[in-house]
Amino acid sequence: METVTFPDAAVKEKLSQFVLVHINTDEDKATAGKYGVGGIPDIRVMKSDGTSVHQVLGFSEPGAFIQELETGLAKAK
């Protein structure tokens, strides 16, 4: 994700609609446990109250990732 998906211009544009939070699951085991993170990458779309509404597990190509983000936005409404 770091080398293929996140650098993509269309992904960057879509991600500008989100507040991005990166959790180091090795250092912050409490947060990882709270949300049931078992593997990475584990991307969550969440409401402002911390409710998870959509999850993307594993690697996604840019186009597929954008579709996942759009699904998450629709669920968050």
Secondary structure, DSSP 4 states (H G I P E B T S, - for coil): -TTTTTTSHHHHHHHTTS------TTT-HHHHHHTT--SS-EEEEE-TTS-EEEEEES---HHHHHHHHHHHHHHH-
